[in-house]
Amino acid sequence: WNHDGVINVGDEYIELLNHGVVDVNLSGYSLDDEVNIGSAPFRLPSVTLRPGERWKAWRRIWRAAP
């Protein structure tokens, strides 16, 4: 949920979780719905996920989750 007080498609998100035992840097990776169809790919920021950490991407709001 994006905390805007309204339940709508803006509440849809993707969550990445580092299940591993080493840090993972998301720099250089991207999210895409379909190749050459739909929206343009979103380049992930230079965020490092430590083991067990999560990163959530909402439709319009991008932030690291605790």
Salt bridges, closest charged atoms under 4 A:
GLU12 OE1 - ARG59 NH2 2.96
GLU15 OE1 - ARG54 NH1 3.18
GLU15 OE2 - LYS56 NZ 3.88
